[in-house]
């Protein structure tokens, strides 16, 4: 029985690129069920591609094959690789950092290098700019359908030879929590950080507490305010910012029914840092004459 094939790219859906990948997979086997992770990765943004795999892979059955194509180095000397994760999933992708979050948080069991000359769509040898179709979708479909095994896709390559991006770990220092703004909840503009909920438990931060939130870009302070740690968006008024727990059980920053990112011009990646600390309670006493 064929396994699922899940595609991710930065191609968008404005032309026939993604459809061509579907078509190649269907030519390999009509039994494959093909799904989309997303095709709206920002152009050339390997960091976001890496994060979206980490966000998604664990929720699919073991044996699922993921093809991730964000490939600014297409046609260069960068390698094409296939990995087997410790959870039993497969990812076929350029060796350019796309496996960073999976390797860091979930773990990789083995990586093999795909021979781009031998293992490619027949009669595509003269094309050097659409490896998403000719190598990744083609080999992803072969693996998902059972036409080839993981071991048959290429020779083993050392785990430490794979290209990885830099990840800065979240930290606790004197009840001050620091971390990175890893990615956006794109449609709603919320900020997803790498600060785990467990840090709140360690520092006795509970729902309803007021937190001082400070955001830095390349070391420069660009935002600071006091925000409520809310259980849900409905706990604050429309238009009011809040701190919340996202679907990966990490800390997020949002505005109820608006985009925090757009309103305050906040971006993502390791250049964007976040600092949280529990605010001191202020008690207002009514003056009695």
RODO-2510 file (C-alpha; in nm, 4 decimals, decimal comma):
residues 289
     n   res          X          Y          Z
     1     x     0,0000     0,0000     0,0000
     2     x     0,1322     0,3449    -0,0918
     3     x     0,2232     0,6002     0,1736
     4     x     0,1109     0,9633     0,1718
     5     x     0,3141     1,2189    -0,0213
     6     x     0,3098     1,5747     0,1192
     7     x     0,4482     1,8685    -0,0814
     8     x     0,5904     2,2005     0,0394
     9     x     0,7355     2,4740    -0,1821
    10     x     0,7790     2,8488    -0,2226
    11     x     0,6263     2,8286    -0,5727
    12     x     0,2803     2,9648    -0,4927
    13     x    -0,0181     2,8577    -0,7035
    14     x    -0,0063     3,1304    -0,9667
    15     x     0,1341     2,9055    -1,2384
    16     x     0,1663     2,5367    -1,3281
    17     x     0,4720     2,4442    -1,1203
    18     x     0,2905     2,2670    -0,8364
    19     x     0,0520     2,0996    -1,0806
    20     x     0,3523     1,9664    -1,2737
    21     x     0,4856     1,8116    -0,9512
    22     x     0,1474     1,6480    -0,8936
    23     x     0,1493     1,5179    -1,2504
    24     x     0,4937     1,3625    -1,2203
    25     x     0,3913     1,1901    -0,8973
    26     x     0,0754     1,0566    -1,0630
    27     x     0,2795     0,9236    -1,3547
    28     x     0,4905     0,7262    -1,1085
    29     x     0,1849     0,5796    -0,9366
    30     x    -0,1869     0,6453    -0,9457
    31     x    -0,2212     0,4994    -0,5966
    32     x    -0,0415     0,7807    -0,4165
    33     x    -0,2446     1,0218    -0,2070
    34     x    -0,0855     1,3657    -0,2525
    35     x    -0,1433     1,6496    -0,0058
    36     x    -0,0039     1,9998     0,0358
    37     x     0,1739     2,1260     0,3434
    38     x     0,1989     2,4755     0,1925
    39     x     0,3151     2,6400    -0,1276
    40     x     0,3244     2,9860     0,0293
    41     x     0,6685     2,9768     0,1907
    42     x     0,8189     3,3252     0,1330
    43     x     1,0476     3,3038    -0,1729
    44     x     1,3891     3,1545    -0,0878
    45     x     1,3119     3,1471     0,2874
    46     x     1,4801     2,8255     0,3998
    47     x     1,4266     2,9085     0,7682
    48     x     1,0478     2,9159     0,7323
    49     x     1,0520     2,5964     0,5225
    50     x     1,2473     2,4247     0,7993
    51     x     1,0049     2,5462     1,0659
    52     x     0,6930     2,4403     0,8741
    53     x     0,8270     2,0851     0,8511
    54     x     0,8855     2,0836     1,2279
    55     x     0,5328     2,2215     1,2795
    56     x     0,3701     1,9540     1,0633
    57     x     0,5640     1,6278     1,0199
    58     x     0,4887     1,4786     1,3616
    59     x     0,1132     1,4865     1,2974
    60     x     0,1302     1,2555     0,9941
    61     x     0,1526     0,8744     1,0087
    62     x     0,4971     0,7169     1,0155
    63     x     0,6079     0,6346     0,6617
    64     x     0,4692     0,9583     0,5146
    65     x     0,7044     1,1123     0,2559
    66     x     0,7537     1,4901     0,2622
    67     x     0,9005     1,6791    -0,0324
    68     x     1,0199     2,0300     0,0570
    69     x     1,1457     2,2515    -0,2236
    70     x     1,2753     2,5941    -0,1255
    71     x     1,5832     2,5901    -0,3391
    72     x     1,7667     2,9165    -0,4137
    73     x     2,0719     2,7070    -0,5070
    74     x     1,9012     2,4948    -0,7725
    75     x     2,1475     2,3880    -1,0399
    76     x     2,4490     2,4553    -0,8161
    77     x     2,6705     2,2082    -0,6302
    78     x     2,4298     2,1810    -0,3354
    79     x     2,3205     1,8208    -0,2775
    80     x     1,9799     1,6563    -0,2943
    81     x     1,9148     1,4415     0,0117
    82     x     1,6542     1,2164     0,1691
    83     x     1,6342     1,1668     0,5441
    84     x     1,4574     0,9251     0,7716
    85     x     1,3526     1,0900     1,0982
    86     x     1,3591     0,9159     1,4334
    87     x     0,9778     0,9169     1,4145
    88     x     0,9847     0,7135     1,0914
    89     x     0,8976     0,9898     0,8438
    90     x     1,0893     1,0683     0,5233
    91     x     1,1901     1,4101     0,3884
    92     x     1,3350     1,4754     0,0436
    93     x     1,4863     1,8219     0,0067
    94     x     1,7903     2,0211    -0,1015
    95     x     2,0781     2,0134     0,1469
    96     x     2,0547     2,3824     0,2344
    97     x     1,9326     2,3962     0,5943
    98     x     1,5738     2,2784     0,5455
    99     x     1,6251     1,9979     0,7977
   100     x     1,7415     2,2330     1,0758
   101     x     1,4354     2,2249     1,3032
   102     x     1,3599     1,8557     1,2458
   103     x     1,7196     1,7673     1,3352
   104     x     1,7249     1,9962     1,6396
   105     x     1,3894     1,9161     1,7973
   106     x     1,2828     1,5742     1,6643
   107     x     1,5980     1,3980     1,5476
   108     x     1,7181     1,2306     1,2279
   109     x     1,8048     0,8618     1,2072
   110     x     1,9811     0,8540     0,8705
   111     x     2,0473     1,0666     0,5620
   112     x     2,1221     0,9533     0,2070
   113     x     2,2418     1,1549    -0,0898
   114     x     2,0341     1,1284    -0,4077
   115     x     2,2273     1,0980    -0,7338
   116     x     2,0779     1,3818    -0,9414
   117     x     2,2046     1,2271    -1,2657
   118     x     2,0626     0,8775    -1,2186
   119     x     1,7576     0,9310    -0,9951
   120     x     1,5545     1,1812    -1,1924
   121     x     1,2530     1,2061    -1,4183
   122     x     1,3357     1,0327    -1,7478
   123     x     1,4274     1,2714    -2,0330
   124     x     1,4754     1,5677    -1,7973
   125     x     1,8553     1,5680    -1,8192
   126     x     1,8752     1,9002    -2,0035
   127     x     1,6663     2,0853    -1,7443
   128     x     1,8605     2,2324    -1,4507
   129     x     1,6128     2,4749    -1,2919
   130     x     1,3114     2,2628    -1,1922
   131     x     1,4488     1,9968    -0,9594
   132     x     1,1241     2,0227    -0,7633
   133     x     0,9580     1,8374    -1,0481
   134     x     1,2453     1,6362    -1,1959
   135     x     1,4143     1,5103    -0,8769
   136     x     1,2122     1,5814    -0,5635
   137     x     0,8539     1,5068    -0,6701
   138     x     0,9746     1,2175    -0,8856
   139     x     1,1751     1,0483    -0,6101
   140     x     0,9191     1,1353    -0,3445
   141     x     0,6560     0,9511    -0,5473
   142     x     0,8864     0,6536    -0,6056
   143     x     0,9503     0,6262    -0,2318
   144     x     0,5865     0,6791    -0,1287
   145     x     0,4605     0,4235    -0,3817
   146     x     0,7160     0,1588    -0,2840
   147     x     0,8868     0,1603    -0,6237
   148     x     1,2150     0,2173    -0,4393
   149     x     1,3184     0,1840    -0,0765
   150     x     1,4855     0,4526     0,1303
   151     x     1,8108     0,2565     0,1082
   152     x     1,7902     0,2394    -0,2717
   153     x     1,7632     0,6158    -0,3118
   154     x     2,1307     0,6795    -0,2405
   155     x     2,4399     0,6246    -0,0311
   156     x     2,4520     0,7087     0,3381
   157     x     2,5983     1,0480     0,4218
   158     x     2,7219     1,1610     0,7622
   159     x     2,4658     1,3435     0,9743
   160     x     2,7208     1,6105     1,0624
   161     x     2,7846     1,6841     0,6934
   162     x     2,4370     1,8246     0,6381
   163     x     2,3860     2,2014     0,6123
   164     x     2,2102     2,3455     0,9188
   165     x     2,0978     2,6951     1,0111
   166     x     2,1709     2,8551     1,3486
   167     x     1,9140     2,8083     1,6255
   168     x     1,9439     3,0181     1,9423
   169     x     1,7967     2,8321     2,2384
   170     x     1,5445     3,0021     2,4647
   171     x     1,6828     3,0793     2,8115
   172     x     1,5779     3,1577     3,1688
   173     x     1,7979     3,3989     3,3637
   174     x     1,6807     3,5504     3,6926
   175     x     1,3141     3,4926     3,5993
   176     x     1,3719     3,6700     3,2675
   177     x     1,2748     3,4578     2,9653
   178     x     1,4470     3,5199     2,6334
   179     x     1,3994     3,3579     2,2958
   180     x     1,3610     3,4102     1,9217
   181     x     1,0573     3,4949     1,7110
   182     x     1,0747     3,1896     1,4895
   183     x     0,7822     3,2347     1,2528
   184     x     0,4425     3,3978     1,2032
   185     x     0,0975     3,2512     1,2230
   186     x     0,0843     3,3923     0,8730
   187     x    -0,2842     3,4619     0,8134
   188     x    -0,3378     3,6297     1,1505
   189     x     0,0012     3,7927     1,2049
   190     x     0,0688     3,6389     1,5462
   191     x     0,4295     3,5845     1,6568
   192     x     0,5426     3,2310     1,7378
   193     x     0,8451     3,2147     1,9675
   194     x     1,0741     2,9308     2,0716
   195     x     0,9985     2,9904     2,4414
   196     x     0,8267     2,6758     2,5735
   197     x     0,5289     2,6857     2,8093
   198     x     0,7413     2,4901     3,0565
   199     x     0,9453     2,8071     3,1157
   200     x     0,6287     2,9762     3,2446
   201     x     0,5693     2,6874     3,4822
   202     x     0,9268     2,7108     3,6090
   203     x     0,8889     3,0823     3,6800
   204     x     0,5359     3,0552     3,8247
   205     x     0,3688     3,2568     3,5505
   206     x    -0,0008     3,1717     3,5310
   207     x    -0,2990     3,2803     3,3210
   208     x    -0,4054     3,6331     3,4055
   209     x    -0,0564     3,7507     3,4967
   210     x     0,0714     4,0727     3,3452
   211     x     0,3988     4,0341     3,1525
   212     x     0,6463     4,2917     3,0343
   213     x     0,7150     4,2042     2,6701
   214     x     1,0201     4,3547     2,4976
   215     x     1,1127     4,2837     2,1349
   216     x     1,4542     4,3522     1,9826
   217     x     1,5728     4,3536     1,6216
   218     x     1,9489     4,3073     1,5872
   219     x     1,9874     4,4227     1,9468
   220     x     1,7757     4,7380     1,9103
   221     x     1,4573     4,7653     2,1170
   222     x     1,1582     4,8048     1,8830
   223     x     0,8615     4,7242     2,1104
   224     x     0,7814     4,7166     2,4820
   225     x     0,4484     4,6870     2,6583
   226     x     0,2633     4,5127     2,9394
   227     x     0,0523     4,2232     2,8083
   228     x    -0,1817     3,9782     2,9779
   229     x    -0,1031     3,6068     2,9654
   230     x    -0,4417     3,4938     2,8370
   231     x    -0,5890     3,1466     2,8065
   232     x    -0,7679     3,2421     2,4844
   233     x    -0,8048     3,5437     2,2573
   234     x    -1,1515     3,6062     2,4006
   235     x    -0,9940     3,6907     2,7380
   236     x    -0,8935     4,0347     2,6066
   237     x    -1,0806     4,3066     2,4198
   238     x    -1,0780     4,3289     2,0393
   239     x    -0,7644     4,5132     1,9316
   240     x    -0,5819     4,4353     2,2557
   241     x    -0,2462     4,2489     2,2518
   242     x    -0,1908     3,9336     2,4554
   243     x     0,0506     3,6539     2,5364
   244     x    -0,0833     3,3033     2,4706
   245     x     0,0177     2,9377     2,4170
   246     x     0,0287     2,8332     2,0515
   247     x    -0,0485     2,4934     1,8997
   248     x     0,3105     2,3720     1,9504
   249     x     0,2849     2,4564     2,3225
   250     x     0,5246     2,7473     2,2845
   251     x     0,4596     3,1100     2,3723
   252     x     0,2957     3,3363     2,1150
   253     x     0,2234     3,7088     2,0979
   254     x    -0,0904     3,8318     1,9242
   255     x    -0,3562     4,0998     1,8927
   256     x    -0,7171     3,9909     1,9232
   257     x    -0,8646     4,0109     1,5702
   258     x    -0,5678     4,1987     1,4224
   259     x    -0,2093     4,1356     1,3088
   260     x     0,0589     4,1994     1,5703
   261     x     0,3268     4,1686     1,3021
   262     x     0,1666     4,4309     1,0757
   263     x     0,0711     4,6726     1,3523
   264     x     0,4181     4,6855     1,5079
   265     x     0,6324     4,5923     1,2045
   266     x     0,7765     4,2806     1,3650
   267     x     0,9583     4,0137     1,1617
   268     x     1,0914     3,6650     1,2263
   269     x     1,4197     3,4745     1,2414
   270     x     1,7226     3,4758     1,4672
   271     x     1,7671     3,8551     1,4323
   272     x     1,4376     3,9034     1,6193
   273     x     1,4609     3,8461     1,9952
   274     x     1,1940     3,8504     2,2625
   275     x     1,2235     3,9082     2,6383
   276     x     0,9467     3,8300     2,8876
   277     x     0,9315     3,8941     3,2577
   278     x     0,6512     3,8972     3,5116
   279     x     0,5412     4,2535     3,5817
   280     x     0,5090     4,3820     3,9334
   281     x     0,1495     4,4166     4,0406
   282     x     0,0274     4,7733     4,0753
   283     x    -0,2467     4,8307     4,3284
   284     x    -0,4573     5,1416     4,2905
   285     x    -0,6093     5,2541     4,6218
   286     x    -0,9212     5,4664     4,6209
   287     x    -0,8687     5,7939     4,8035
   288     x    -1,1229     5,8334     5,0791
   289     x    -1,1904     6,1783     5,2215
***
